Amino acid sequence: MKRIFTLCIALCTIITGFAQTDTTGKQTTPADDTIRIGGMVIIRKAGAKDEVKKDKDYKLRNRRGDKPSNLSTNWWIIDLGFSNYNDETNYAGAAAQAYAPGSNSSWFDLKDGKSRNVNVWFFMQKLNVAKRVLNLKYGLGLELNNYHYKQPIRYQENTIAIPNPPRVILDGTVGRTYKKNKLAADYLTVPMMVNINFTPNRNEGFGFSAGISAGYLYSARNKTRTSDEGKEKTKDDFELEKWKLSYIAELSLGPVRFYGSYALKNMYERGLDMTPYNFGFRFSNW
């Protein structure tokens, strides 16, 4: 009887040993962790530690696809540069003398580096035309020009009491000195350009744009600051051309961008013949 009992215990022990599974050489591979945020899917690689120090432990995938939109928008672009003009006025002619009696070419000389151009673009959009290398760029903004004069000239506003008065005079007041004397001309402008992007897969790439812009003169003023009068401001259009059409261009060299513009015609309706141009730096995302 004891032998039978001992035999049963031995058989049970052997059966139990075969039923156990050896897991020392086998490990279950954990599955990838997936987190969805809106249209983005974040996939954490299997086996990555909870404290991730390397970006390769994660990868991002756009559930809507990786193809970018054909239309991109850049808000609030700022241009900082300089304003100037090409003066081709015939000061010996009757038209120039009627507008600025006694004037000569030195009257409208600008101070070096003082005449500035600031453009504020509310937005610019870039529309893909061909493989994001050829694009159409357009926008809307304000073009602000300030011309600082060396000579103490003054613009006179138009009045009904004195028809066709001289627009510009040279101030000969004895003892008066000028600390500031500038003409400000501001335009609401729409640019339209063809863009060539040599590096379409980079945010700060290389390329150029060229086209035209159309601006409408919404404000003009002559501001002076003298030793005896202090600050004075005269608001008028001074018979400046209401519409300003310009050739425009933009150059992108990685994070650095340049802009330039050159008007198609004279900025005055009569008397003077001056073609304005601007150039400087552009601060934008593309």
Secondary structure, DSSP 8 states (H G I E B T S, - for coil): -HHHHHHHHHHHHHHHHHHS---TT-------EEEEETTEEEEE-TT--SS--SGGGEEEEETT-S---SEEEEEEEEEEEEEEEEE---TTSHHHHHHSTT--GGGG-B-TTT-EEEEEEEEEEEEEEETTTEEEEEEEEEEEEEEEBSS-EEE----SSSSS--SEEE---TT--EEEEEEEEEEEEEEEEEEEES-TT-SS-EEEEEEEEEEEEEEEEEEEEETTTEEEEEES-TTB-SEEEEEEEEEEETTEEEEEEEESS-SBSSS--EEEEEEEEEE---
